[in-house]
Amino acid sequence: MALVKAPTKQKTTSLQVRLEEDVRLNLNKYAQFIDASPSYVVVEALKLLFKRDQEFRRWLGQHTNNDGQEKIEEDVLTKTAHQS
């Protein structure tokens, strides 16, 4: 059973990253395995990381900025955690 679920439509933004070659190859293979794009796999893997890393969640709760973006991210993480 795949850990990452099939994609749904979401608002997106771009980010350029550099990957180790073996990570890129496995990313592409996993994307093929779940019939999704590599970009989708990265997004879902990061969501999983953010949700499961309790130390990060505590840190995030203590750090906010003026535009409220981090508070929005924290709310999304909290909502995601309650859905699991």
C-alpha positions, -999 to 999 in steps of 0.1 A, spaced: 0 0 0 14 34 -10 21 59 18 12 88 -4 -23 91 -17 -34 101 -53 -33 138 -61 -61 163 -57 -63 198 -72 -46 224 -51 -33 259 -55 5 256 -62 37 276 -63 71 269 -78 104 259 -60 136 248 -76 156 222 -56 187 202 -62 186 164 -54 211 137 -52 209 115 -83 197 84 -65 170 104 -47 158 119 -80 156 84 -95 136 70 -66 114 101 -66 105 94 -103 100 57 -96 77 65 -66 57 89 -87 53 63 -114 43 37 -87 14 59 -75 6 73 -110 14 109 -99 39 136 -107 73 139 -89 61 173 -77 31 158 -60 52 132 -43 75 159 -29 46 179 -16 29 149 1 62 137 16 69 172 31 33 173 45 40 139 61 73 152 75 57 183 89 28 164 104 50 138 121 78 159 134 66 169 169 97 190 176 91 210 145 54 215 154 64 228 188 89 251 172 64 263 146 39 271 174 65 294 190 75 313 158 52 337 140 58 366 117 39 398 109 20 385 78 5 356 96 17 330 71 33 308 98 0 308 118 -18 297 86 7 269 82 3 259 118 -35 257 114 -31 236 83 -7 212 102 -32 210 131 -61 203 108 -40 176 89 -30 160 122 -66 157 134 -76 140 101 -52 111 106 
